[in-house]
């Protein structure tokens, strides 16, 4: 399973850090869970295992660390063609767009209500996924991860074409 952390990752583009710098508790409380989207792109021939993909939120609060897992459902899959760039070409890849499941939406709304009382000190947002069978034949995977916080905003890139060791990341 791959754990992709939003904060503390050296592969988060500077533009994304700037967009998220103003994100605070009020911003979180105003999120509409129906509009949250995750987008994962992985170079071909690898495919992610959608059933192992979820969004996790860890809160550091006065009552200790609270961990919440939110299963994601697949909205669509799109095969993207290879692109020629002057520095380095981008190979063909598969793009997955995911949203919170119905159960996750209910749980996320309950968390927002709890946070109005709890006053967390810090947040840790994680997107977890795994690869489909056959990934063990690959030595590495190149992927990108983005999140969309509302219908009116663009995706915020969390990881941009990061290479990971597949053998070390598989359970």
Secondary structure, DSSP 8 states (H G I E B T S, - for coil): -EEEESSS-TTS-HHHHHHHHT--HHHHHT--TTT-EEEEEEETT--EEEEEEEEEEEEEETTEEEEEEEEEEEEEEEEE--B--SS--B--EEEEEEEE-HHHHHHHHHHHHHHHHH--SEEEEEEEEEE-TTGGG-SEEEEEEEEE-STTS--EEEEEEEEEEHHHH--
